[in-house]
Amino acid sequence: MPATRPPDSGARAAAVLILLVVTVVVVDATTGPELHISSFMGIAPLVAALRCSYRWTLVVAAVYLGCLTYVDILTVPDWAPASRVVGVFGAVLVAVFALVLCRTRLQREALHARTSLVADTVQRAVLRELPLRAGPVEAYGFYVSAQEGARVGGDIFEAVETPHGLRLMIGDVQGKGMPAIGAGLDVLASFREAAHYQESLESIAERMEQALARYNTRSAAQGTDERFVTALLMEVRGTGEGRVLSCGHIPYYLVRRGVVHERRDGEGGLPLGLGTLTGERRRSVHVRPEPDDWVVLCTDGVTEARGKDGTFYPLRDRLSAWTHLPPADLARTLRADLETFTRGDLKDDATALIVGPTLSADPP
């Protein structure tokens, strides 16, 4: 980042600019007053202001001012004194403007660095850095915000080791980028708290629903949009015992013995924020993990990403070709391929987690 440049940042660019100014002045001094091309060299300190540190910008500006003063006073004998004063004064203005421009740029870069630091701190508070580690589980993956410059957005995820076993969650807030952060933070905080104290996934989902309802009540009072959240919750209690609860989330993928299976366990549940529409209680599905299983959890920013021809990203086909990769390599490969497929033009926040050991559903 610009704020982390060393004190002599831009020394090479400054040396090139100084050499250019001196060369032009020498040409001016040896070709006679009718050429006078050094008057166009005011660009040099301005380029230094955009590329160099303040110290090197000062050096370039001083060399430029000294050279232009020499040319205007000693190499243009036909100029009247007033013309010489105007020429020197113009050079002074260019030099001063370059220094002011450089100072302003450095202040903006410092402000950007501080803002980025705050954003990083907020991101760590909202989303833990990947890979996640909780008990026997390690989750690799990535999160990419679709909003330019945003480091957090509408996707949330967590893995925690609790007295009730290992519990995982991935969610997708309606909307993207900064407007979705508030709802996502409330739901994520509710999961982190409830996962430690609630006996069942159904109870955790109920607490998350209540947190989102409170958020939507505040939003309605403030005249902003209410939101819903899709979420997928998983739980492992001991060897071979687990449950899955879907709150309107997209399917996950089970990788077992090199074969990729699309799992729709619990499909049909409404997203959080809409659960009261039917009055039906959410129900989790019993699953049986095997020691070598993986699961791939993602948000629809991955599965609905479009290529240049308008086709959706073929996640299952890609996973089938990469089952030989360890989770960390698979996560890196998947992210790079998604960026290539979309040419870096994601329309929605995209999150993928590669988790092992993982869960598999009972056969239908």
C-alpha positions in Angstrom: 0.0 0.0 0.0 1.2 3.5 -0.6 1.4 4.4 3.1 3.9 1.6 3.6 6.4 2.9 1.1 10.0 3.4 2.5 11.2 7.0 3.1 13.1 7.0 -0.2 10.2 5.8 -2.2 10.4 7.1 -5.8 14.1 7.6 -5.8 14.5 5.9 -9.2 11.6 8.0 -10.7 13.1 11.2 -9.2 16.5 10.4 -10.7 15.0 9.9 -14.2 13.1 13.2 -13.9 16.2 15.1 -12.7 18.2 13.7 -15.6 15.5 14.7 -18.0 15.3 18.2 -16.7 19.1 18.7 -16.8 19.3 17.2 -20.3 16.6 19.6 -21.6 18.4 22.5 -20.0 21.7 21.6 -21.5 20.0 21.3 -24.9 18.4 24.7 -24.4 21.7 26.3 -23.4 23.5 25.0 -26.4 20.9 25.6 -29.2 20.2 29.2 -28.7 17.3 31.2 -27.4 14.9 30.5 -30.3 14.2 26.9 -29.1 13.6 27.3 -25.3 12.1 23.8 -24.8 12.8 23.8 -21.1 9.6 25.8 -20.5 7.7 22.6 -21.1 9.5 20.8 -18.2 7.1 21.9 -15.6 5.6 18.4 -16.0 8.6 16.9 -14.2 7.8 18.1 -10.6 4.2 17.3 -11.2 5.0 13.7 -12.1 7.3 13.5 -9.0 4.4 14.7 -6.9 2.3 11.8 -8.0 5.0 9.1 -7.9 7.6 10.1 -5.2 8.0 10.8 -1.6 7.8 14.4 -0.4 11.6 14.6 0.0 12.3 13.4 -3.6 9.5 15.7 -4.9 11.3 18.6 -3.2 14.6 17.6 -4.8 13.0 17.4 -8.3 11.2 20.7 -7.8 14.4 22.4 -6.6 16.4 21.1 -9.6 13.6 22.2 -11.9 13.4 25.7 -10.4 17.2 26.1 -10.5 17.5 25.0 -14.1 14.6 27.2 -15.3 16.0 30.2 -13.4 19.3 29.6 -15.1 17.8 29.3 -18.5 15.5 32.3 -18.2 18.2 34.6 -16.8 21.3 33.6 -18.7 20.3 31.9 -22.0 17.6 34.2 -23.3 19.4 37.5 -23.8 16.5 39.1 -25.8 14.0 38.8 -23.0 13.0 42.0 -21.1 13.4 42.0 -17.3 9.7 41.7 -16.9 9.6 38.6 -19.1 12.4 37.0 -17.0 10.5 37.8 -13.8 7.4 36.2 -15.2 9.3 33.1 -16.3 10.9 32.6 -12.9 7.7 33.3 -11.1 5.9 30.7 -13.2 8.6 28.1 -12.3 8.2 29.0 -8.6 4.4 28.4 -8.9 4.9 25.1 -10.6 7.4 23.9 -7.9 5.1 25.1 -5.0 2.1 23.5 -6.6 4.0 20.2 -7.0 4.9 20.2 -3.3 1.3 20.9 -2.2 0.0 18.2 -4.5 2.5 15.7 -3.1 1.6 16.6 0.5 -2.1 16.2 -0.3 -1.5 12.8 -2.0 0.5 11.5 1.0 -2.2 12.6 3.4 -4.9 10.8 1.4 -2.7 7.7 1.3 -2.3 7.8 5.0 -6.0 8.3 5.5 -6.7 5.3 3.2 -4.2 3.2 5.2 -6.0 4.1 8.4 -9.4 3.3 6.9 -8.1 0.0 5.6 -6.8 -0.9 9.1 -10.2 -0.1 10.6 -11.9 -2.2 7.8 -9.6 -5.1 8.6 -10.4 -4.9 12.3 -14.1 -4.8 11.5 -13.7 -7.8 9.2 -11.9 -9.8 11.9 -14.8 -8.9 14.3 -17.5 -10.0 11.8 -15.8 -12.9 10.1 -12.9 -14.9 11.4 -9.9 -15.2 9.1 -9.8 -18.4 7.0 -8.8 -21.2 7.5 -11.2 -21.7 10.4 -10.2 -24.3 13.1 -12.7 -25.7 15.6 -12.0 -29.0 17.3 -11.3 -31.7 14.7 -12.5 -29.6 11.8 -10.4 -27.3 9.5 -12.3 -25.1 7.0 -10.4 -23.6 4.1 -12.0 -21.3 1.6 -12.5 -17.7 0.5 -14.8 -14.7 0.8 -15.0 -12.1 -2.0 -17.2 -9.0 -1.8 -18.9 -7.9 -5.0 -18.8 -4.3 -3.9 -15.6 -2.6 -4.9 -13.5 -1.6 -2.0 -15.6 -3.5 0.6 -13.9 -6.1 2.8 -17.1 -7.4 4.4 -20.6 -7.8 3.0 -23.6 -10.0 3.0 -22.0 -13.5 3.4 -21.4 -14.9 6.9 -19.8 -18.1 8.2 -18.6 -19.6 11.4 -17.3 -22.9 13.0 -17.3 -23.4 16.7 -16.5 -26.2 19.1 -19.2 -26.3 21.8 -20.3 -28.6 24.7 -22.9 -30.0 22.2 -20.4 -30.8 19.5 -19.0 -29.1 16.5 -21.3 -26.6 14.9 -20.9 -24.9 11.5 -22.9 -22.2 9.8 -22.8 -20.4 6.4 -25.3 -17.7 5.5 -26.2 -15.3 2.8 -27.9 -12.0 3.6 -30.4 -10.6 1.1 -28.5 -7.9 -0.8 -24.7 -7.4 -0.9 -21.9 -5.2 0.2 -22.1 -2.6 3.0 -26.0 -2.4 3.3 -26.1 -6.1 4.3 -23.5 -6.0 7.0 -25.8 -5.0 9.9 -28.2 -7.9 9.4 -25.3 -10.3 8.9 -23.6 -9.2 12.0 -26.7 -9.6 14.2 -27.4 -13.1 12.8 -23.8 -14.2 13.2 -23.5 -12.9 16.7 -26.7 -14.8 17.6 -25.3 -18.0 16.2 -22.0 -17.7 18.1 -23.9 -17.2 21.3 -26.7 -19.8 20.8 -24.3 -22.5 19.5 -22.8 -22.8 22.9 -26.0 -23.0 24.9 -28.8 -24.4 22.8 -29.3 -28.1 22.6 -30.5 -28.4 19.0 -30.0 -26.7 15.7 -33.7 -25.9 15.6 -33.2 -23.8 18.8 -30.2 -22.1 17.3 -32.1 -21.2 14.1 -34.9 -19.8 16.3 -32.5 -17.5 18.1 -31.0 -16.4 14.8 -34.6 -15.7 13.5 -35.3 -13.6 16.6 -32.1 -11.6 16.2 -33.0 -10.9 12.6 -36.6 -9.9 13.6 -35.2 -7.3 16.0 -32.9 -6.0 13.3 -35.8 -5.7 10.8 -37.9 -3.9 13.4 -35.2 -1.3 13.8 -34.8 -1.1 10.1 -38.5 -0.5 9.5 -38.5 2.2 12.2 -35.6 3.9 10.5 -37.2 3.7 7.0 -34.6 1.2 5.6 -35.1 -2.1 4.0 -35.9 -5.3 6.0 -33.8 -8.3 5.0 -33.9 -12.1 5.1 -31.0 -14.5 5.4 -30.5 -18.0 4.0 -28.4 -20.2 6.2 -27.1 -23.8 6.4 -26.3 -25.2 9.9 -24.4 -28.4 10.6 -23.6 -30.3 13.7 -21.3 -33.2 14.6 -21.8 -35.0 17.9 -19.2 -37.8 18.2 -18.2 -40.3 15.5 -20.8 -40.8 12.8 -23.5 -38.6 14.3 -24.6 -35.3 13.0 -27.4 -33.1 11.8 -28.1 -30.6 9.1 -30.6 -27.8 9.1 -31.3 -25.6 6.0 -33.0 -22.2 6.2 -33.6 -21.7 2.5 -29.9 -22.1 1.6 -28.6 -23.6 -1.6 -27.4 -27.3 -1.5 -23.9 -28.2 -0.2 -21.6 -30.8 -1.8 -20.3 -33.9 -0.3 -17.0 -35.3 -1.5 -16.7 -39.0 -0.5 -14.1 -41.3 -1.9 -13.4 -39.0 -4.8 -17.0 -38.6 -5.9 -18.9 -35.4 -5.6 -22.5 -35.6 -4.4 -25.0 -32.6 -4.3 -26.9 -32.8 -1.0 -30.2 -31.1 -0.5 -30.7 -32.1 3.1 -33.6 -30.2 4.8 -34.4 -28.3 1.5 -37.6 -26.5 1.7 -37.1 -24.5 4.8 -37.8 -20.8 4.6 -34.9 -18.3 5.0 -34.4 -16.6 8.4 -36.7 -13.6 8.6 -39.5 -15.4 6.7 -40.0 -18.4 9.1 -43.1 -17.0 10.7 -45.0 -17.0 7.4 -46.0 -20.6 7.6 -45.9 -21.2 11.4 -44.1 -24.5 10.8 -41.2 -25.5 13.1 -37.9 -25.9 11.4 -36.6 -29.5 11.4 -33.0 -30.7 11.0 -32.0 -33.9 9.1 -29.9 -36.7 10.6 -26.6 -37.3 8.9 -23.7 -39.8 9.2 -20.2 -38.5 8.5 -17.4 -40.7 7.5 -13.8 -39.9 8.6 -12.5 -39.1 5.1 -15.5 -37.0 3.9 -15.3 -33.4 2.9 -18.1 -30.9 2.4 -18.1 -27.8 0.2 -20.4 -25.1 1.5 -21.0 -22.0 -0.6 -23.3 -19.1 -1.2 -25.1 -18.4 -4.5 -22.5 -15.8 -5.4 -20.5 -18.9 -6.5 -23.1 -21.1 -8.1 -24.8 -18.1 -9.9 -21.6 -16.5 -11.1 -21.8 -16.0 -14.8 -19.2 -16.3 -17.5 -18.8 -14.1 -20.5 -21.3 -16.2 -22.4 -23.9 -16.0 -19.7 -23.6 -19.5 -18.4 -23.5 -20.3 -14.6 -20.3 -21.4 -12.9 -20.2 -25.2 -13.1 -19.2 -25.8 -9.5 -20.0 -29.5 -9.3 -18.0 -30.3 -12.5 -15.1 -28.3 -11.3 -15.1 -30.0 -7.9 -15.2 -33.4 -9.6 -12.0 -32.6 -11.5 -10.2 -31.4 -8.3 -11.1 -34.1 -5.8 -7.4 -35.1 -5.7 -6.4 -31.7 -4.2 -6.1 -31.2 -0.5 -8.6 -28.7 0.9 -6.1 -25.7 1.1 -5.1 -26.2 -2.6 -8.7 -26.8 -3.6 -9.8 -23.5 -2.0 -7.0 -21.6 -3.9 -7.8 -23.3 -7.2 -11.5 -22.7 -6.9 -11.1 -19.0 -6.2 -8.6 -18.5 -9.1 -10.9 -20.4 -11.4 -14.0 -18.4 -10.4 -12.1 -15.1 -11.0 -11.0 -16.4 -14.4 -14.5 -17.6 -15.3 -16.2 -14.3 -14.4 -13.2 -12.1 -15.5 -13.3 -10.6 -12.1 -16.8 -9.3 -12.5 -18.8 -10.9 -9.6 -22.3 -9.7 -9.3 -22.8 -10.9 -5.7 -20.7 -11.7 -2.7 -19.1 -15.1 -3.1 -18.1 -17.4 -0.3 -16.9 -21.1 -0.3 -15.8 -23.3 2.5 -14.0 -26.6 2.1 -14.5 -28.5 5.4 -13.2 -31.8 6.6 -14.1 -34.1 8.3 -17.6 -33.5 6.9 -21.2 -34.7 6.9 -23.2 -36.9 4.6 -26.9 -37.4 4.6 -28.8 -40.6 5.1 -29.8 -42.1 1.8 -33.3 -41.0 0.8 
